[in-house]
Amino acid sequence: MKTTDVTARLASMGGAKWDVHLRARERVAAGADIVEMTIGEPDVPVPPELMQQAIASMQIGRTGYSNGRGETNLRQALAESYSASRGRAFEPDNFLCFPGTQTALFAAMMGVAQAGDEVLVGDPMYATYEGVVAASGAALVPVPLRPEHGFRMQAADIASRITPRTRALLLTSPHNPTGAILNKADLVALCELAKAHDFWIISDEVYEHLVFEGSEFVSPLSLPDYADRVIAVSSISKSHASPGFRSGWCVGPKDFCDALLPYSETMLFGNQPFIADMTELAVRAGSSVAAGMSARFSRRAKRLAERLQADTALQVHSPEAGMFAMVNVSATGLTGDAYAWDLLDNGVAVMPGSAFSESLTSWVRIALTIEDEAFELALERIVSHANAKVQGAA
């Protein structure tokens, strides 16, 4: 039977990027000794106060239908939180609630881009971005994020790729996979281009609360001169170690949210009331786990860089935020893909850089989210493996 064009557009963008991770899981299930450093699972459980709130809300009957925008109590909490953190006024109608950042991003993209349009995206990029843009029918235009610029997007690289078909620029700051953060000057330069050429800024801010000491997060939502063209998406998945609850949101101009509402209603009709209550508590109380995660991930990133750069020829890009560090493995004579598969046979699972961009064919992404003892064991295995490969390549 024939399927639609969107299935054809997405046919090559499924789970193949996660093959190393999936193979590692299969081997671990069969009893293999493998340290998994592939995906960004928080290293702590859901905070008990959030779990208790979700249970209490279910027990009092908060299990019925919501509305297309999401529960009013949650949107009010979000409005108050964003007004305080972004330095300008937000109202509940500036928000739509979704099951996680991914769904919010999908809906936002469907609201701004369609066939014949172009969407600018930093390259490397999170693995699902290609599919999100392709689903809309628009063409993805990659914008290089260069190591020599700390993987921060440069306005000049954007300017050279803008055409009359450009409808949006998708930003990720803090960035996945590199952990880079755009500063205020970066954002103003990018927003000026958006204003001059009349396109949207979509900002994925899910790692906002996992910023390392000495770095600072700035949102384009905090720039009032561009408020009419900035949309942001986020969730409690990372900040509150709650990825399985799938609770996220889209924030933007009220007119945009009004226009997107029928699409949201057609797609899912709001979020679950008991999860909205849990999320309201998360938003109002802040995170009891984010600071600890940030400190641990930062410490592990420093440990990774110190150890690999002291004892191997591998090069580590030090992140400013997030859950990952990028490692250039070209000294081994292997591509990132070949390196990841070979390292898997030596007891450590990492993600090939090519899962995020063809520009990262010499890189791998290493998750910083495993506990310290396993992290040290992985370092020993990585050092031994890298040195053996470098000697073999010499």
Contacts in CASP RR format, 6 or more apart in sequence:
PFRMAT RR
TARGET T0000
AUTHOR 0000-0000-0000
METHOD contacts of the structure
MODEL  1
MKTTDVTARLASMGGAKWDVHLRARERVAAGADIVEMTIGEPDVPVPPEL
MQQAIASMQIGRTGYSNGRGETNLRQALAESYSASRGRAFEPDNFLCFPG
TQTALFAAMMGVAQAGDEVLVGDPMYATYEGVVAASGAALVPVPLRPEHG
FRMQAADIASRITPRTRALLLTSPHNPTGAILNKADLVALCELAKAHDFW
IISDEVYEHLVFEGSEFVSPLSLPDYADRVIAVSSISKSHASPGFRSGWC
VGPKDFCDALLPYSETMLFGNQPFIADMTELAVRAGSSVAAGMSARFSRR
AKRLAERLQADTALQVHSPEAGMFAMVNVSATGLTGDAYAWDLLDNGVAV
MPGSAFSESLTSWVRIALTIEDEAFELALERIVSHANAKVQGAA
6 134 0 8 1.000
6 135 0 8 1.000
6 137 0 8 1.000
9 131 0 8 1.000
9 134 0 8 1.000
9 135 0 8 1.000
9 137 0 8 1.000
10 131 0 8 1.000
10 134 0 8 1.000
10 135 0 8 1.000
13 128 0 8 1.000
13 130 0 8 1.000
13 131 0 8 1.000
13 134 0 8 1.000
15 22 0 8 1.000
17 127 0 8 1.000
17 355 0 8 1.000
18 38 0 8 1.000
18 39 0 8 1.000
18 127 0 8 1.000
18 351 0 8 1.000
18 355 0 8 1.000
20 38 0 8 1.000
20 340 0 8 1.000
20 341 0 8 1.000
20 344 0 8 1.000
20 349 0 8 1.000
20 350 0 8 1.000
20 351 0 8 1.000
20 352 0 8 1.000
21 36 0 8 1.000
21 38 0 8 1.000
21 39 0 8 1.000
21 349 0 8 1.000
21 351 0 8 1.000
23 344 0 8 1.000
23 349 0 8 1.000
24 34 0 8 1.000
24 36 0 8 1.000
24 38 0 8 1.000
24 344 0 8 1.000
24 349 0 8 1.000
25 36 0 8 1.000
27 34 0 8 1.000
27 344 0 8 1.000
28 34 0 8 1.000
28 36 0 8 1.000
32 347 0 8 1.000
33 347 0 8 1.000
34 344 0 8 1.000
34 347 0 8 1.000
34 348 0 8 1.000
34 349 0 8 1.000
35 347 0 8 1.000
35 348 0 8 1.000
35 349 0 8 1.000
35 370 0 8 1.000
35 374 0 8 1.000
35 375 0 8 1.000
35 377 0 8 1.000
35 378 0 8 1.000
35 381 0 8 1.000
36 349 0 8 1.000
36 367 0 8 1.000
36 370 0 8 1.000
37 348 0 8 1.000
37 349 0 8 1.000
37 350 0 8 1.000
37 366 0 8 1.000
37 367 0 8 1.000
37 370 0 8 1.000
37 378 0 8 1.000
38 349 0 8 1.000
38 350 0 8 1.000
38 351 0 8 1.000
38 367 0 8 1.000
39 351 0 8 1.000
39 367 0 8 1.000
40 323 0 8 1.000
40 324 0 8 1.000
40 367 0 8 1.000
40 369 0 8 1.000
41 243 0 8 1.000
41 367 0 8 1.000
41 369 0 8 1.000
42 238 0 8 1.000
42 241 0 8 1.000
42 243 0 8 1.000
42 289 0 8 1.000
42 293 0 8 1.000
42 323 0 8 1.000
42 369 0 8 1.000
43 293 0 8 1.000
43 296 0 8 1.000
43 369 0 8 1.000
43 370 0 8 1.000
43 371 0 8 1.000
44 241 0 8 1.000
44 289 0 8 1.000
44 293 0 8 1.000
45 241 0 8 1.000
46 240 0 8 1.000
46 241 0 8 1.000
46 242 0 8 1.000
46 245 0 8 1.000
47 240 0 8 1.000
47 241 0 8 1.000
47 242 0 8 1.000
47 287 0 8 1.000
47 288 0 8 1.000
47 289 0 8 1.000
49 281 0 8 1.000
49 285 0 8 1.000
49 288 0 8 1.000
50 236 0 8 1.000
50 240 0 8 1.000
50 242 0 8 1.000
50 278 0 8 1.000
50 281 0 8 1.000
50 282 0 8 1.000
51 278 0 8 1.000
53 277 0 8 1.000
53 278 0 8 1.000
53 281 0 8 1.000
54 245 0 8 1.000
54 274 0 8 1.000
54 275 0 8 1.000
54 277 0 8 1.000
54 278 0 8 1.000
56 277 0 8 1.000
57 273 0 8 1.000
57 274 0 8 1.000
57 277 0 8 1.000
57 278 0 8 1.000
58 274 0 8 1.000
61 274 0 8 1.000
62 273 0 8 1.000
62 274 0 8 1.000
62 276 0 8 1.000
62 277 0 8 1.000
63 272 0 8 1.000
63 273 0 8 1.000
63 274 0 8 1.000
64 272 0 8 1.000
64 273 0 8 1.000
65 269 0 8 1.000
66 97 0 8 1.000
66 269 0 8 1.000
66 270 0 8 1.000
66 271 0 8 1.000
66 272 0 8 1.000
66 273 0 8 1.000
66 276 0 8 1.000
67 269 0 8 1.000
67 270 0 8 1.000
68 96 0 8 1.000
68 261 0 8 1.000
68 264 0 8 1.000
68 265 0 8 1.000
68 268 0 8 1.000
68 269 0 8 1.000
68 270 0 8 1.000
69 75 0 8 1.000
69 92 0 8 1.000
69 93 0 8 1.000
69 95 0 8 1.000
69 96 0 8 1.000
69 97 0 8 1.000
69 257 0 8 1.000
69 261 0 8 1.000
69 264 0 8 1.000
69 270 0 8 1.000
70 95 0 8 1.000
70 96 0 8 1.000
70 97 0 8 1.000
70 270 0 8 1.000
70 271 0 8 1.000
70 276 0 8 1.000
71 97 0 8 1.000
71 270 0 8 1.000
71 271 0 8 1.000
71 273 0 8 1.000
71 276 0 8 1.000
71 277 0 8 1.000
71 280 0 8 1.000
72 92 0 8 1.000
73 276 0 8 1.000
73 277 0 8 1.000
73 280 0 8 1.000
74 97 0 8 1.000
74 249 0 8 1.000
74 271 0 8 1.000
74 276 0 8 1.000
74 277 0 8 1.000
74 279 0 8 1.000
74 280 0 8 1.000
74 283 0 8 1.000
75 92 0 8 1.000
75 93 0 8 1.000
75 95 0 8 1.000
75 97 0 8 1.000
75 249 0 8 1.000
76 92 0 8 1.000
77 279 0 8 1.000
77 280 0 8 1.000
77 283 0 8 1.000
77 284 0 8 1.000
78 90 0 8 1.000
78 92 0 8 1.000
78 95 0 8 1.000
78 249 0 8 1.000
78 251 0 8 1.000
78 283 0 8 1.000
79 90 0 8 1.000
79 91 0 8 1.000
79 92 0 8 1.000
79 94 0 8 1.000
79 95 0 8 1.000
80 284 0 8 1.000
81 283 0 8 1.000
81 284 0 8 1.000
82 90 0 8 1.000
82 94 0 8 1.000
82 221 0 8 1.000
82 251 0 8 1.000
83 89 0 8 1.000
83 90 0 8 1.000
85 219 0 8 1.000
85 222 0 8 1.000
86 219 0 8 1.000
86 221 0 8 1.000
86 222 0 8 1.000
87 222 0 8 1.000
88 221 0 8 1.000
88 222 0 8 1.000
88 224 0 8 1.000
88 227 0 8 1.000
90 251 0 8 1.000
91 254 0 8 1.000
93 254 0 8 1.000
93 257 0 8 1.000
93 258 0 8 1.000
94 251 0 8 1.000
94 252 0 8 1.000
94 253 0 8 1.000
94 254 0 8 1.000
94 257 0 8 1.000
95 249 0 8 1.000
95 250 0 8 1.000
95 251 0 8 1.000
95 252 0 8 1.000
95 257 0 8 1.000
96 104 0 8 1.000
96 107 0 8 1.000
96 249 0 8 1.000
96 250 0 8 1.000
96 257 0 8 1.000
96 260 0 8 1.000
96 261 0 8 1.000
96 264 0 8 1.000
96 270 0 8 1.000
97 247 0 8 1.000
97 248 0 8 1.000
97 249 0 8 1.000
97 270 0 8 1.000
97 271 0 8 1.000
97 276 0 8 1.000
97 279 0 8 1.000
98 104 0 8 1.000
98 107 0 8 1.000
98 248 0 8 1.000
98 249 0 8 1.000
98 250 0 8 1.000
98 264 0 8 1.000
98 268 0 8 1.000
98 270 0 8 1.000
98 271 0 8 1.000
99 246 0 8 1.000
99 247 0 8 1.000
99 248 0 8 1.000
99 268 0 8 1.000
99 271 0 8 1.000
100 235 0 8 1.000
100 237 0 8 1.000
100 246 0 8 1.000
100 247 0 8 1.000
100 248 0 8 1.000
101 204 0 8 1.000
101 206 0 8 1.000
101 233 0 8 1.000
101 234 0 8 1.000
101 235 0 8 1.000
101 237 0 8 1.000
101 248 0 8 1.000
102 128 0 8 1.000
103 246 0 8 1.000
103 248 0 8 1.000
103 267 0 8 1.000
103 268 0 8 1.000
104 233 0 8 1.000
104 234 0 8 1.000
104 235 0 8 1.000
104 248 0 8 1.000
104 249 0 8 1.000
104 250 0 8 1.000
105 132 0 8 1.000
105 202 0 8 1.000
105 204 0 8 1.000
105 233 0 8 1.000
105 250 0 8 1.000
106 132 0 8 1.000
106 135 0 8 1.000
107 250 0 8 1.000
107 260 0 8 1.000
107 263 0 8 1.000
107 264 0 8 1.000
107 267 0 8 1.000
108 202 0 8 1.000
108 231 0 8 1.000
108 233 0 8 1.000
108 250 0 8 1.000
108 260 0 8 1.000
109 119 0 8 1.000
109 132 0 8 1.000
109 133 0 8 1.000
109 135 0 8 1.000
109 136 0 8 1.000
109 138 0 8 1.000
109 168 0 8 1.000
109 170 0 8 1.000
109 202 0 8 1.000
110 135 0 8 1.000
110 136 0 8 1.000
110 263 0 8 1.000
111 136 0 8 1.000
111 256 0 8 1.000
111 259 0 8 1.000
111 260 0 8 1.000
111 263 0 8 1.000
112 167 0 8 1.000
112 168 0 8 1.000
112 200 0 8 1.000
112 202 0 8 1.000
112 231 0 8 1.000
113 119 0 8 1.000
113 133 0 8 1.000
113 136 0 8 1.000
113 137 0 8 1.000
113 138 0 8 1.000
113 167 0 8 1.000
113 168 0 8 1.000
114 136 0 8 1.000
114 137 0 8 1.000
114 138 0 8 1.000
115 136 0 8 1.000
115 137 0 8 1.000
115 138 0 8 1.000
116 137 0 8 1.000
116 138 0 8 1.000
116 139 0 8 1.000
116 165 0 8 1.000
117 136 0 8 1.000
117 137 0 8 1.000
117 138 0 8 1.000
117 139 0 8 1.000
117 165 0 8 1.000
117 166 0 8 1.000
117 167 0 8 1.000
117 168 0 8 1.000
118 138 0 8 1.000
118 139 0 8 1.000
118 140 0 8 1.000
118 141 0 8 1.000
118 163 0 8 1.000
118 165 0 8 1.000
118 166 0 8 1.000
118 167 0 8 1.000
119 133 0 8 1.000
119 136 0 8 1.000
119 138 0 8 1.000
119 139 0 8 1.000
119 140 0 8 1.000
119 141 0 8 1.000
119 166 0 8 1.000
119 167 0 8 1.000
119 168 0 8 1.000
119 169 0 8 1.000
119 170 0 8 1.000
120 141 0 8 1.000
120 143 0 8 1.000
120 158 0 8 1.000
120 161 0 8 1.000
120 162 0 8 1.000
120 166 0 8 1.000
120 168 0 8 1.000
120 169 0 8 1.000
120 170 0 8 1.000
120 199 0 8 1.000
121 129 0 8 1.000
121 133 0 8 1.000
121 140 0 8 1.000
121 141 0 8 1.000
121 142 0 8 1.000
121 143 0 8 1.000
121 169 0 8 1.000
121 170 0 8 1.000
122 142 0 8 1.000
122 143 0 8 1.000
122 144 0 8 1.000
122 145 0 8 1.000
122 153 0 8 1.000
122 170 0 8 1.000
122 171 0 8 1.000
122 172 0 8 1.000
123 142 0 8 1.000
123 143 0 8 1.000
123 144 0 8 1.000
123 145 0 8 1.000
123 357 0 8 1.000
123 359 0 8 1.000
124 145 0 8 1.000
124 151 0 8 1.000
124 177 0 8 1.000
124 178 0 8 1.000
124 353 0 8 1.000
124 356 0 8 1.000
124 357 0 8 1.000
124 359 0 8 1.000
124 360 0 8 1.000
125 142 0 8 1.000
125 170 0 8 1.000
125 172 0 8 1.000
125 356 0 8 1.000
125 357 0 8 1.000
126 172 0 8 1.000
126 176 0 8 1.000
126 177 0 8 1.000
126 204 0 8 1.000
126 356 0 8 1.000
127 355 0 8 1.000
127 356 0 8 1.000
129 140 0 8 1.000
129 170 0 8 1.000
130 140 0 8 1.000
133 139 0 8 1.000
133 140 0 8 1.000
133 170 0 8 1.000
134 140 0 8 1.000
138 167 0 8 1.000
139 165 0 8 1.000
141 161 0 8 1.000
141 166 0 8 1.000
142 357 0 8 1.000
143 153 0 8 1.000
143 157 0 8 1.000
143 158 0 8 1.000
143 161 0 8 1.000
144 157 0 8 1.000
144 359 0 8 1.000
145 151 0 8 1.000
145 152 0 8 1.000
145 153 0 8 1.000
145 175 0 8 1.000
145 178 0 8 1.000
145 180 0 8 1.000
146 154 0 8 1.000
147 317 0 8 1.000
147 328 0 8 1.000
150 178 0 8 1.000
150 180 0 8 1.000
150 317 0 8 1.000
151 175 0 8 1.000
151 178 0 8 1.000
151 179 0 8 1.000
151 180 0 8 1.000
151 317 0 8 1.000
151 326 0 8 1.000
152 180 0 8 1.000
152 181 0 8 1.000
152 182 0 8 1.000
152 183 0 8 1.000
152 186 0 8 1.000
153 171 0 8 1.000
153 182 0 8 1.000
153 186 0 8 1.000
153 190 0 8 1.000
155 186 0 8 1.000
155 189 0 8 1.000
155 190 0 8 1.000
155 192 0 8 1.000
155 193 0 8 1.000
158 169 0 8 1.000
158 190 0 8 1.000
158 193 0 8 1.000
159 193 0 8 1.000
162 193 0 8 1.000
162 197 0 8 1.000
162 199 0 8 1.000
166 197 0 8 1.000
166 199 0 8 1.000
167 199 0 8 1.000
167 200 0 8 1.000
168 199 0 8 1.000
168 200 0 8 1.000
168 201 0 8 1.000
168 202 0 8 1.000
169 190 0 8 1.000
169 193 0 8 1.000
169 194 0 8 1.000
169 199 0 8 1.000
169 200 0 8 1.000
169 201 0 8 1.000
169 202 0 8 1.000
170 202 0 8 1.000
170 204 0 8 1.000
171 182 0 8 1.000
171 190 0 8 1.000
171 201 0 8 1.000
171 202 0 8 1.000
171 203 0 8 1.000
171 204 0 8 1.000
171 220 0 8 1.000
172 203 0 8 1.000
172 204 0 8 1.000
173 180 0 8 1.000
173 181 0 8 1.000
173 182 0 8 1.000
173 187 0 8 1.000
173 203 0 8 1.000
173 204 0 8 1.000
173 205 0 8 1.000
173 217 0 8 1.000
173 218 0 8 1.000
174 180 0 8 1.000
174 181 0 8 1.000
174 207 0 8 1.000
174 208 0 8 1.000
174 210 0 8 1.000
174 211 0 8 1.000
174 217 0 8 1.000
174 319 0 8 1.000
174 320 0 8 1.000
174 321 0 8 1.000
174 322 0 8 1.000
175 181 0 8 1.000
175 207 0 8 1.000
176 207 0 8 1.000
176 322 0 8 1.000
176 323 0 8 1.000
176 324 0 8 1.000
177 324 0 8 1.000
177 326 0 8 1.000
177 351 0 8 1.000
177 353 0 8 1.000
177 356 0 8 1.000
177 360 0 8 1.000
177 365 0 8 1.000
178 317 0 8 1.000
178 319 0 8 1.000
178 324 0 8 1.000
178 326 0 8 1.000
179 207 0 8 1.000
179 319 0 8 1.000
179 320 0 8 1.000
179 321 0 8 1.000
179 322 0 8 1.000
179 324 0 8 1.000
180 319 0 8 1.000
180 320 0 8 1.000
181 211 0 8 1.000
181 215 0 8 1.000
181 216 0 8 1.000
181 217 0 8 1.000
181 218 0 8 1.000
181 320 0 8 1.000
181 321 0 8 1.000
182 190 0 8 1.000
182 218 0 8 1.000
183 216 0 8 1.000
183 218 0 8 1.000
184 218 0 8 1.000
184 223 0 8 1.000
187 218 0 8 1.000
187 219 0 8 1.000
187 220 0 8 1.000
187 223 0 8 1.000
188 223 0 8 1.000
190 201 0 8 1.000
190 220 0 8 1.000
191 201 0 8 1.000
191 220 0 8 1.000
191 223 0 8 1.000
191 225 0 8 1.000
191 226 0 8 1.000
191 229 0 8 1.000
191 230 0 8 1.000
194 200 0 8 1.000
194 201 0 8 1.000
194 226 0 8 1.000
194 229 0 8 1.000
195 225 0 8 1.000
195 226 0 8 1.000
195 229 0 8 1.000
199 229 0 8 1.000
200 229 0 8 1.000
200 230 0 8 1.000
200 231 0 8 1.000
201 220 0 8 1.000
201 226 0 8 1.000
201 229 0 8 1.000
201 230 0 8 1.000
201 231 0 8 1.000
202 231 0 8 1.000
202 232 0 8 1.000
202 233 0 8 1.000
203 219 0 8 1.000
203 220 0 8 1.000
203 221 0 8 1.000
203 230 0 8 1.000
203 231 0 8 1.000
203 232 0 8 1.000
203 233 0 8 1.000
204 232 0 8 1.000
204 233 0 8 1.000
204 234 0 8 1.000
205 217 0 8 1.000
205 219 0 8 1.000
205 232 0 8 1.000
205 233 0 8 1.000
205 234 0 8 1.000
206 233 0 8 1.000
206 234 0 8 1.000
206 235 0 8 1.000
206 237 0 8 1.000
206 238 0 8 1.000
206 239 0 8 1.000
207 238 0 8 1.000
207 321 0 8 1.000
207 322 0 8 1.000
207 323 0 8 1.000
208 217 0 8 1.000
208 219 0 8 1.000
208 234 0 8 1.000
208 239 0 8 1.000
209 238 0 8 1.000
209 239 0 8 1.000
209 287 0 8 1.000
209 290 0 8 1.000
209 294 0 8 1.000
210 238 0 8 1.000
210 239 0 8 1.000
210 290 0 8 1.000
210 293 0 8 1.000
210 294 0 8 1.000
210 297 0 8 1.000
210 321 0 8 1.000
210 322 0 8 1.000
210 323 0 8 1.000
211 217 0 8 1.000
211 294 0 8 1.000
211 320 0 8 1.000
211 321 0 8 1.000
211 322 0 8 1.000
212 294 0 8 1.000
212 297 0 8 1.000
212 298 0 8 1.000
212 301 0 8 1.000
212 319 0 8 1.000
212 320 0 8 1.000
212 321 0 8 1.000
212 322 0 8 1.000
213 294 0 8 1.000
213 295 0 8 1.000
213 298 0 8 1.000
215 320 0 8 1.000
215 321 0 8 1.000
217 321 0 8 1.000
219 232 0 8 1.000
220 226 0 8 1.000
220 230 0 8 1.000
220 232 0 8 1.000
221 227 0 8 1.000
221 230 0 8 1.000
221 232 0 8 1.000
221 251 0 8 1.000
221 252 0 8 1.000
223 230 0 8 1.000
227 253 0 8 1.000
228 253 0 8 1.000
229 253 0 8 1.000
230 252 0 8 1.000
231 250 0 8 1.000
231 251 0 8 1.000
231 252 0 8 1.000
231 253 0 8 1.000
231 256 0 8 1.000
232 250 0 8 1.000
232 251 0 8 1.000
232 252 0 8 1.000
233 248 0 8 1.000
233 249 0 8 1.000
233 250 0 8 1.000
233 251 0 8 1.000
234 248 0 8 1.000
234 249 0 8 1.000
234 251 0 8 1.000
235 246 0 8 1.000
235 247 0 8 1.000
235 248 0 8 1.000
235 249 0 8 1.000
236 242 0 8 1.000
236 245 0 8 1.000
236 247 0 8 1.000
236 248 0 8 1.000
236 279 0 8 1.000
236 282 0 8 1.000
236 283 0 8 1.000
237 243 0 8 1.000
237 244 0 8 1.000
237 245 0 8 1.000
237 246 0 8 1.000
237 247 0 8 1.000
237 248 0 8 1.000
238 322 0 8 1.000
238 323 0 8 1.000
239 282 0 8 1.000
239 286 0 8 1.000
239 287 0 8 1.000
239 290 0 8 1.000
240 282 0 8 1.000
240 286 0 8 1.000
240 287 0 8 1.000
240 289 0 8 1.000
240 290 0 8 1.000
241 289 0 8 1.000
241 293 0 8 1.000
242 278 0 8 1.000
242 282 0 8 1.000
245 275 0 8 1.000
245 278 0 8 1.000
245 279 0 8 1.000
246 275 0 8 1.000
247 271 0 8 1.000
247 275 0 8 1.000
247 276 0 8 1.000
247 278 0 8 1.000
247 279 0 8 1.000
248 271 0 8 1.000
248 279 0 8 1.000
250 257 0 8 1.000
250 260 0 8 1.000
264 270 0 8 1.000
271 279 0 8 1.000
293 323 0 8 1.000
294 321 0 8 1.000
294 322 0 8 1.000
296 368 0 8 1.000
296 372 0 8 1.000
297 322 0 8 1.000
297 323 0 8 1.000
297 368 0 8 1.000
297 369 0 8 1.000
300 368 0 8 1.000
300 372 0 8 1.000
300 375 0 8 1.000
301 316 0 8 1.000
301 318 0 8 1.000
301 319 0 8 1.000
301 325 0 8 1.000
301 368 0 8 1.000
302 318 0 8 1.000
303 375 0 8 1.000
303 379 0 8 1.000
304 316 0 8 1.000
304 325 0 8 1.000
304 327 0 8 1.000
304 366 0 8 1.000
304 368 0 8 1.000
304 379 0 8 1.000
305 316 0 8 1.000
305 318 0 8 1.000
305 325 0 8 1.000
307 379 0 8 1.000
307 383 0 8 1.000
308 314 0 8 1.000
308 315 0 8 1.000
308 316 0 8 1.000
308 327 0 8 1.000
308 379 0 8 1.000
308 382 0 8 1.000
308 383 0 8 1.000
308 386 0 8 1.000
309 315 0 8 1.000
309 316 0 8 1.000
311 383 0 8 1.000
311 387 0 8 1.000
312 331 0 8 1.000
312 382 0 8 1.000
312 383 0 8 1.000
312 386 0 8 1.000
312 387 0 8 1.000
312 390 0 8 1.000
313 331 0 8 1.000
313 332 0 8 1.000
313 386 0 8 1.000
313 390 0 8 1.000
314 327 0 8 1.000
314 328 0 8 1.000
314 329 0 8 1.000
314 331 0 8 1.000
314 332 0 8 1.000
314 382 0 8 1.000
314 386 0 8 1.000
315 327 0 8 1.000
315 328 0 8 1.000
315 331 0 8 1.000
316 325 0 8 1.000
316 326 0 8 1.000
316 327 0 8 1.000
316 328 0 8 1.000
317 325 0 8 1.000
317 326 0 8 1.000
317 327 0 8 1.000
317 328 0 8 1.000
318 325 0 8 1.000
319 325 0 8 1.000
319 326 0 8 1.000
322 368 0 8 1.000
323 367 0 8 1.000
323 368 0 8 1.000
323 369 0 8 1.000
324 365 0 8 1.000
324 366 0 8 1.000
324 367 0 8 1.000
324 368 0 8 1.000
325 365 0 8 1.000
325 366 0 8 1.000
325 368 0 8 1.000
326 353 0 8 1.000
326 360 0 8 1.000
326 363 0 8 1.000
326 364 0 8 1.000
326 365 0 8 1.000
326 366 0 8 1.000
327 350 0 8 1.000
327 363 0 8 1.000
327 364 0 8 1.000
327 365 0 8 1.000
327 366 0 8 1.000
328 362 0 8 1.000
328 363 0 8 1.000
329 336 0 8 1.000
329 339 0 8 1.000
329 362 0 8 1.000
329 363 0 8 1.000
329 364 0 8 1.000
329 386 0 8 1.000
330 362 0 8 1.000
331 386 0 8 1.000
331 390 0 8 1.000
331 393 0 8 1.000
332 339 0 8 1.000
332 386 0 8 1.000
332 389 0 8 1.000
332 390 0 8 1.000
332 393 0 8 1.000
333 389 0 8 1.000
333 390 0 8 1.000
333 393 0 8 1.000
334 342 0 8 1.000
334 389 0 8 1.000
335 352 0 8 1.000
335 354 0 8 1.000
335 361 0 8 1.000
335 362 0 8 1.000
336 352 0 8 1.000
336 353 0 8 1.000
336 354 0 8 1.000
336 360 0 8 1.000
336 361 0 8 1.000
336 362 0 8 1.000
336 363 0 8 1.000
336 364 0 8 1.000
337 352 0 8 1.000
337 353 0 8 1.000
337 354 0 8 1.000
337 361 0 8 1.000
339 352 0 8 1.000
339 364 0 8 1.000
339 389 0 8 1.000
340 349 0 8 1.000
340 350 0 8 1.000
340 351 0 8 1.000
340 352 0 8 1.000
340 364 0 8 1.000
342 385 0 8 1.000
342 389 0 8 1.000
343 349 0 8 1.000
343 350 0 8 1.000
343 364 0 8 1.000
343 381 0 8 1.000
343 382 0 8 1.000
343 385 0 8 1.000
346 381 0 8 1.000
346 384 0 8 1.000
346 385 0 8 1.000
347 381 0 8 1.000
348 378 0 8 1.000
348 381 0 8 1.000
348 382 0 8 1.000
348 385 0 8 1.000
350 364 0 8 1.000
350 365 0 8 1.000
350 366 0 8 1.000
350 367 0 8 1.000
351 364 0 8 1.000
351 365 0 8 1.000
351 366 0 8 1.000
351 367 0 8 1.000
352 360 0 8 1.000
352 364 0 8 1.000
352 365 0 8 1.000
353 360 0 8 1.000
353 361 0 8 1.000
353 363 0 8 1.000
353 364 0 8 1.000
353 365 0 8 1.000
354 360 0 8 1.000
354 361 0 8 1.000
355 365 0 8 1.000
356 365 0 8 1.000
368 375 0 8 1.000
370 378 0 8 1.000
END
